[in-house]
Amino acid sequence: MARLVVAERAQANLRAMIRTHSLPESTRERVRMAIAPLAEFPQLGPRLQGRWDQFRFVLGPWPWMLVIYRWDEATDTVIVITIQDARSSLAATSGR
């Protein structure tokens, strides 16, 4: 089973979304539940393209929430890099 790490940047992204999107108190727990399967299935999410091609993503508790991660196979560690709003033109899936 892979070790699951949430980078400080992803934690900051989530804190900002909670504030700016008026998300409920249960948001952190919901995100934890959404990423928990990555410990057992680190290649679960589809691979991104372009400048994000080293990363994969899964959806968070809402279909617009992207949880971007990378699996380091050598250390068997899943690192959540960032959490983004897929509706943004700057989101990883926008092709930029």
WONORRA-V948864 format. One line per field, one symbol per residue. phi: phi as a letter, one per 40 degrees, with the letter a starting at -180 (. if undefined). psi: psi as a letter, one per 40 degrees, with the letter a starting at -180 (. if undefined). burial: b if it has 9 or more other ideal C-beta (glycine too) atoms within 8 Angstrom, else e. A space follows every 50 residues. Layout:
phi: ???
psi: ???
burial: ???
This chain:
phi: .ccbbbcddcccdcdccdccbfccdcddcccdcccdccccbcbdccccbg cbccbbabcccbccccbcabbcccbfbcbccabbcccccccdccgc
psi: hihhhhidddddddddddddefiideddddddddededddgefdiihiib eeeeiiiiiaeieehhhhihhhddefhhhhdihiheeieeideee.
burial: ebbbeebeebbebbeebbeeeeeeeebeebbeebbeebbeebeebeebee ebeebbbbbbeeeebbbbbbbbeeeebbbbbbbbbbeeeebbeeee
